[in-house]
């Protein structure tokens, strides 16, 4: 069993100062060198179209987070599970998308989104706040 959160890299990309150039650099790092020039612009355009639908007031930040999440976690997690499955193992994949900002204490204020980000699921796995103690509410339970 393996999984990711809805916005895997939101914790690692500051919401201030994200530019089109930042997004292109992240996208270029995702693509193999031979395909960078051909596909980078269309890839960035696709991620920005999704970002503007999901979070229009933070479009550039959201696109950067989505690209980085796919590059650093989402794709490799799915590829690992696929290889395990091809070898006969039973596999399960999850996307954790429930978010209570209290589970991350003051760090929650750094993220301009109300979606689960890297480590958000840990409070529910270990029955404890990630960076600060907190009481589970009825909705958490």
HELIX and SHEET records of a PDB file:
HELIX    1   1 UNK A   10  UNK A   12  5                                   3    
HELIX    2   2 UNK A   20  UNK A   30  1                                  11    
HELIX    3   3 UNK A   33  UNK A   35  5                                   3    
HELIX    4   4 UNK A   36  UNK A   54  1                                  19    
HELIX    5   5 UNK A   56  UNK A   58  5                                   3    
HELIX    6   6 UNK A   59  UNK A   69  1                                  11    
HELIX    7   7 UNK A   70  UNK A   74  3                                   5    
HELIX    8   8 UNK A   75  UNK A   86  1                                  12    
HELIX    9   9 UNK A  101  UNK A  110  5                                  10    
HELIX   10  10 UNK A  122  UNK A  126  1                                   5    
SHEET    1   A 2 UNK A   2  UNK A   5  0                                        
SHEET    2   A 2 UNK A  93  UNK A  96  1                                        
END                                                                             
